Amino acid sequence: MVDASTLRSDLAVIARHVPAGVRVLDIGCGDGALMAALRDGKQVDARGIEIDGALVERCVARGLSVVQGDADRDLAFYPDGAFDVAILSQTLQTAARPDRMLAELLRVGRRAFVSFPNFAYWRMRWALLSRGRMPVTRHLPVTWYETENIHHMTVRDFEELARDLGIAIENRWFFTRDREIGAAGANWRAEYALFEVRRG
């Protein structure tokens, strides 16, 4: 049994807010820790998509229903409204087209949780200003030429994209050093962000 309190901060918030007994699709589910916590703690019918074959094997070994796939292409195979909740954790910035990914997320799920690193975080700004190089941080631990992050977005960018797509933001949470922080000045204070969204 997975204890939700051991999850990364954004995943722990998601685990608290997903209702019991619903159908969930976790896109880019990693090792399945969130799915296992939802299954064990809330009797959720959780399914997952993960591009990394080794992580898919770890999920399956935990008894989770996970398929290997690329969310940029494979979400198209799921029917409209197939899930009550869709989750996209620390993955949107790796999508070929984040706008299309969000639209697909809210096509297959009635509501969604989306988390991502905030590239306007003050430590990143300072690293660029003082060293003139793309920063390497705890949450972005690889160099610019190795990273899977192809879209460097900010809290403000996401909020504007949601508005442009007609997506309603239900809730938002912000984190620095794995602690939740207030919303004031989040575009420069937050290391990463989590939004709960639905179709407008």
N, C-alpha and C positions, 0 to 999 in steps of 0.2 A: 504494500500500500504506500502511495506517495503522499507525503505531507506537503500541502500547498504552501506552508510557511517557509519551506526550503527553496522555493522557486525564486528566480530573478524577480525584482520588484514589479515590473510591468506585468509579468505572467501571474504573479500572486494577486494583483488587482483584477486581472481578467478572471481568474479562478473564483474570486469572491463575487463577481457580478454576473457570471453566466448562471442562468436559472437551472434548477435541478430538472433532470429528465428530458432535456431538449436534444435536438440533433445538431451536432457541431462539425464543421469542417475546419481543420487547422492546416493552413497553407504555409509550407516551409516549416514543418513541425519539429525539425531537428531530431533530438533523441527521444521525443515523445513525452517529456516530463510533464508538460501541461496537460496533454491528453490523458495521461495516466492519473493525474490528480483529479481531473474532472470525472473520469470514469469511476474512480474509487470513492471520491468524496461526494459526488452529486448524481451518480448513476446516469451520466450523460452518454448518449450514443455518439461517440467521437470517431471521426474518420480523419485521415491525414494525407497530405501530399508532401513529398520530400525529394529533392533532386539528388542528394548524396546517397549512393547505394549502401555505404557502410552504416549510415544513420538509419536508413530504412530497415536494415537487418536488426539493429538494436531495438527499434520500435516493435518489430514483429516478435522478437524474443521476449518482449514484455507483454505479449498478447494483444497488441494494438493493431487496428485495421489501417495500415498505411501502404500507399502505393508509391512507387518511384515515378516521378513525373516532373515536368517543367511547367510551373504555374503560368508562364507567359503564353503557353499553348494549350495546356490541358484543362484549364477551367472551362473552356468552351464545351467540353464533353458532359458537363453536369447540367441537369435541367434547371429551369427557373424555379427559384424558391425551394430548392431541395433541402435546405438547412435553415434552422432557426437562427443560428449564429455562425458567422464566418470569422476566422481569426487570421490576421496577417501580422506576424510579430517580427520586427527587425528585418523585413524582406522587401518592403515597397521600394526602397532606394536601389535594389538590385534588379528591379523589373525593367524590361526594355521600354515600356510605356506606362508609367505609374498611373496616368489618367485612365487608360483602358483597364489596367489591373483593378483599380477602385470600382469602376463600373461593373466589371465582371464579379467582383467580390459581392456587391450589393444586388447582383442579378441572382446569384446562387444562394445567397443568405439574406434573410429578412433584415438583419442588422449585422454590424461587424465591429470588431476591435482591431485597430491598426496602431502599431507602435513603430518608431523609427528613430535613428540618431538625429539630433538637432545640430546641423553644421554651422549654426550661428552661435553656438555655445561659446562663452567668453574665452575659455582656454584655447579653443580652436582659433578664434579671432587673434588672440595674443600670439599664438605660435606662428600664424601666417605673418603677422605684423613684425614680430621680433626676429624670426629666423627666415622668413620668406619661403617656407617649405610647407607642404601638406603635412598636418600633424598626425602623429601616431599616439593613440590614447588607449586606456583600458577597454573602452567600448569600440574602438576602431584600431585594433592591434596590429594591422599590417600596413605596409607601405602603399603609396598611391598606385604603383604598378602591379601590385599583387591583389589589391582589393576587388571584391565583387560589387562594391558600391559604385554604380555608374551615374547616379543622380544625387547630387549633394543638395538636399533641401533643408529648409528651416521650418520651425513651427508656423511662422507667418505664411510661408509658401504653401504648406498643407492646408491651412485655413482658407486661403484664397482659392486653391484648387477645389476644395469641397464646395465653396460658394459657386464657383464657375460651373461645376457639374450638377448643381442643385441637390447636393448632399447635405442633410441636416446633421449637425454635431450635437449629440445628446449629452456627452460628458467628456471631460479632458483631465488628464493627470500628467504631472511633470516630475522628473526625477533627476537628481544629481548625486553621484557616488552612491547609487542604489537606495537613496532616501527620497521619499516624496517631498516635493516643495510646493509652495503656493504658486498661483497663476500669475502674480504680479511680476512683470519683466521676464516672463518665461522664455521669450525668444532669445535672450542672451544668457539667462541663468540656468536653463535646463540642458542637461547633457543628453537626455532623450525624452520622448513624449509618447503618450498613449491617448488615442481618441476612440470613443464609442460613437459610431455613425449609423445612419439609416437613410433610405431613400427619402428625398424631400417631398 
